[in-house]
Amino acid sequence: MSTRVRSWMSAPAITVSPDTPIRKAYRIMRERGIRHLPVMDGERLAGIVGDRDVRLHLPPPGMGRLSLAAASLLSTRTVAEAMVPAVTIGPDQHADEAAELMLASRTGAVAVVEDGRLVGIVTTTDLLGAWVGDRGDGRAAAGDAAAPYGAHERA
């Protein structure tokens, strides 16, 4: 894979703030069909939250009715409780470097930062599209048909 991260990142990224309720972050992910949200504290990248991180803070499916105290606790949980430090890369670095970072850190997404600002996000799905495109067998890369994340959204 020899393309730059800029060619495969989704930009601008949909973001949330640390005080976003976990349920809202989960709803955004489901509605947008995404699995990772950079967490912005003002203009500073505070971390990243993935669907797995969020699901760990939600009640298990099929749990039935929760006690009032449990329901109240879950409704007050925020993204700050579920986020992890973001792994970052520059937009002009090679896509294979992003893949190496993901492997080394065991994460499914890397925040793309330029001059201290979040400019996008690149995920394993994006990099698989780059890999398929590099095979040279004439088939379209997954990234050719993928829809971008859309407008920068602060939830």
Sine and cosine of phi, psi and omega as CSV:
sin_phi,cos_phi,sin_psi,cos_psi,sin_omega,cos_omega
0.00,0.00,0.85,-0.52,-0.11,-0.99
-0.84,-0.55,0.17,0.99,-0.02,-1.00
-1.00,0.06,0.29,-0.96,0.02,-1.00
-0.99,0.13,0.44,-0.90,0.03,-1.00
-0.82,0.57,-0.63,0.77,-0.02,-1.00
-0.79,0.61,-0.56,0.83,-0.04,-1.00
-0.96,0.30,-0.34,0.94,-0.13,-0.99
-0.87,-0.50,-0.16,0.99,-0.03,-1.00
-0.96,0.27,0.41,-0.91,0.14,-0.99
-1.00,-0.08,0.82,-0.58,-0.05,-1.00
-0.55,-0.83,0.60,-0.80,-0.15,0.99
-0.95,0.31,0.37,-0.93,-0.03,-1.00
-1.00,0.09,0.55,-0.84,0.15,-0.99
-0.98,0.20,0.76,-0.65,-0.06,-1.00
-0.83,-0.56,0.27,-0.96,0.14,-0.99
-0.74,-0.67,0.25,-0.97,0.06,-1.00
-0.98,-0.18,0.30,-0.95,-0.01,-1.00
-0.86,0.52,-0.48,0.88,-0.04,-1.00
-1.00,0.00,0.13,0.99,0.07,-1.00
-0.92,0.40,0.76,-0.65,0.07,-1.00
-0.86,0.50,0.63,-0.77,-0.02,-1.00
-0.85,0.53,-0.65,0.76,0.01,-1.00
-0.86,0.51,-0.63,0.78,0.00,-1.00
-0.93,0.38,-0.67,0.74,0.04,-1.00
-0.87,0.50,-0.68,0.73,0.02,-1.00
-0.89,0.46,-0.66,0.75,0.02,-1.00
-0.90,0.44,-0.67,0.74,0.03,-1.00
-0.87,0.49,-0.71,0.70,0.00,-1.00
-0.87,0.49,-0.72,0.70,0.00,-1.00
-0.90,0.43,-0.73,0.69,-0.05,-1.00
-0.90,0.44,-0.60,0.80,-0.06,-1.00
-1.00,-0.04,-0.15,0.99,-0.01,-1.00
0.92,0.39,0.62,0.78,0.00,-1.00
-0.85,-0.53,0.29,-0.96,-0.04,-1.00
-0.86,-0.51,-0.04,1.00,-0.04,-1.00
-0.62,-0.78,0.63,-0.78,0.05,-1.00
-0.74,-0.67,0.86,-0.51,0.16,-0.99
-0.90,0.43,0.58,-0.81,0.00,-1.00
-0.95,-0.31,0.87,-0.49,-0.05,-1.00
-0.94,-0.34,0.78,-0.63,0.12,-0.99
-0.96,-0.27,1.00,-0.04,-0.16,-0.99
0.94,0.35,-0.85,-0.53,0.03,-1.00
-0.99,-0.14,0.03,1.00,-0.05,-1.00
-0.99,-0.13,0.73,-0.68,0.09,-1.00
-0.95,0.30,0.92,-0.39,-0.07,-1.00
-1.00,-0.04,-0.41,0.91,-0.04,-1.00
0.22,-0.98,-0.30,-0.96,0.05,-1.00
-0.58,-0.81,0.55,-0.83,0.04,-1.00
-0.81,-0.59,0.74,-0.67,0.03,-1.00
-0.96,-0.28,0.23,-0.97,-0.02,-1.00
-0.87,0.50,-0.58,0.81,0.02,-1.00
-0.91,0.41,-0.68,0.73,0.04,-1.00
-0.85,0.53,-0.68,0.74,-0.02,-1.00
-0.93,0.37,-0.72,0.69,-0.04,-1.00
-0.88,0.48,-0.51,0.86,0.03,-1.00
-0.91,0.42,-0.32,0.95,0.00,-1.00
-0.97,-0.26,0.15,0.99,0.05,-1.00
-0.94,-0.33,0.37,-0.93,0.03,-1.00
-0.91,0.42,0.56,-0.83,0.02,-1.00
-0.87,0.49,0.57,-0.82,0.04,-1.00
-0.87,0.49,0.58,-0.81,0.05,-1.00
0.97,0.26,0.25,0.97,-0.02,-1.00
-0.96,0.29,-0.28,0.96,-0.01,-1.00
0.99,0.16,-0.41,-0.91,-0.03,-1.00
-0.96,0.29,0.72,-0.70,0.07,-1.00
-1.00,-0.05,0.43,-0.90,0.11,-0.99
-0.91,0.42,0.37,-0.93,0.01,-1.00
-0.85,0.52,-0.65,0.76,-0.01,-1.00
-0.91,0.41,-0.68,0.74,0.00,-1.00
-0.92,0.40,-0.69,0.73,0.01,-1.00
-0.89,0.46,-0.65,0.76,0.01,-1.00
-0.90,0.43,-0.69,0.72,0.02,-1.00
-0.88,0.47,-0.72,0.70,-0.02,-1.00
-0.90,0.43,-0.55,0.83,-0.03,-1.00
-0.96,0.30,-0.30,0.95,-0.01,-1.00
-0.99,-0.12,-0.11,0.99,0.00,-1.00
-0.93,0.37,0.63,-0.77,-0.04,-1.00
-0.86,-0.50,0.21,-0.98,0.03,-1.00
-0.84,0.54,-0.53,0.85,0.00,-1.00
-0.83,0.56,-0.51,0.86,-0.01,-1.00
-0.98,0.21,-0.35,0.94,-0.11,-0.99
-0.94,-0.33,-0.32,0.95,-0.10,-1.00
-0.94,0.34,0.37,-0.93,0.08,-1.00
-0.82,-0.57,0.31,-0.95,0.06,-1.00
-0.86,0.52,0.64,-0.77,-0.01,-1.00
-0.99,0.14,0.68,-0.73,0.19,-0.98
-1.00,0.04,0.71,-0.70,-0.08,-1.00
-0.84,-0.55,0.37,-0.93,0.05,-1.00
-0.51,-0.86,0.38,-0.92,0.05,-1.00
-1.00,0.04,0.46,-0.89,-0.05,-1.00
-0.92,0.40,-0.38,0.93,-0.03,-1.00
-0.99,-0.12,0.07,1.00,0.10,-1.00
-0.98,0.21,0.35,-0.94,-0.02,-1.00
-0.95,0.33,0.57,-0.82,0.01,-1.00
-0.87,0.49,-0.53,0.85,0.02,-1.00
-0.92,0.39,-0.44,0.90,0.09,-1.00
-0.93,0.37,-0.60,0.80,0.06,-1.00
-0.90,0.44,-0.67,0.74,0.03,-1.00
-0.89,0.46,-0.67,0.74,0.03,-1.00
-0.89,0.46,-0.65,0.76,0.05,-1.00
-0.89,0.46,-0.68,0.74,0.01,-1.00
-0.90,0.45,-0.68,0.74,0.03,-1.00
-0.90,0.45,-0.73,0.69,-0.05,-1.00
-0.91,0.42,-0.60,0.80,-0.05,-1.00
-0.99,-0.11,-0.05,1.00,0.00,-1.00
0.81,0.58,0.77,0.64,0.01,-1.00
-0.80,-0.60,0.35,-0.94,-0.02,-1.00
-0.98,-0.20,0.04,1.00,-0.02,-1.00
-0.43,-0.90,0.51,-0.86,0.04,-1.00
-0.78,-0.62,0.75,-0.66,0.06,-1.00
-0.97,0.24,0.69,-0.73,0.00,-1.00
-0.98,-0.18,0.87,-0.49,-0.10,-0.99
-0.84,-0.55,0.71,-0.70,0.05,-1.00
-0.71,-0.70,0.79,-0.61,-0.03,-1.00
0.79,0.61,0.64,0.77,0.04,-1.00
0.98,0.22,0.07,1.00,-0.02,-1.00
-0.92,-0.40,0.62,-0.78,0.12,-0.99
-0.94,0.33,0.83,-0.56,0.00,-1.00
-0.89,-0.46,-0.14,0.99,0.01,-1.00
0.13,-0.99,-0.17,-0.99,0.03,-1.00
-0.57,-0.82,0.62,-0.79,0.07,-1.00
-0.83,-0.56,0.72,-0.69,-0.09,-1.00
-0.87,-0.49,0.15,-0.99,0.05,-1.00
-0.87,0.50,-0.59,0.81,0.03,-1.00
-0.89,0.45,-0.67,0.74,0.04,-1.00
-0.88,0.48,-0.69,0.73,-0.04,-1.00
-0.95,0.32,-0.52,0.85,0.12,-0.99
-0.89,0.45,-0.60,0.80,0.08,-1.00
-0.89,0.47,-0.64,0.76,0.04,-1.00
-0.91,0.42,-0.68,0.74,-0.01,-1.00
-0.90,0.44,-0.71,0.70,0.02,-1.00
-0.88,0.48,-0.65,0.76,0.02,-1.00
-0.91,0.41,-0.50,0.87,-0.01,-1.00
-0.98,0.18,-0.18,0.98,-0.05,-1.00
-0.91,0.42,-0.46,0.89,0.05,-1.00
0.96,0.30,0.40,0.91,-0.02,-1.00
-0.99,-0.10,0.18,0.98,0.08,-1.00
1.00,0.01,-0.21,0.98,0.03,-1.00
-0.99,0.16,0.51,-0.86,0.00,-1.00
-0.93,0.36,0.59,-0.80,0.07,-1.00
-0.96,0.30,0.48,-0.88,0.03,-1.00
-0.84,0.54,-0.58,0.81,-0.01,-1.00
-0.91,0.41,-0.38,0.93,0.00,-1.00
-0.91,0.42,-0.49,0.87,-0.05,-1.00
-0.95,-0.30,-0.11,0.99,-0.08,-1.00
-0.95,0.31,0.63,-0.78,0.06,-1.00
-1.00,0.08,0.63,-0.77,0.04,-1.00
-0.94,0.35,0.26,-0.97,0.02,-1.00
-0.85,0.53,-0.51,0.86,0.01,-1.00
0.97,-0.23,-0.35,-0.94,-0.09,-1.00
-0.91,0.41,0.56,-0.83,0.07,-1.00
-0.88,0.47,0.85,-0.52,-0.10,-1.00
-0.83,-0.56,0.77,-0.63,0.13,-0.99
-0.97,-0.25,0.90,-0.44,0.00,-1.00
-1.00,0.00,0.00,0.00,0.00,0.00
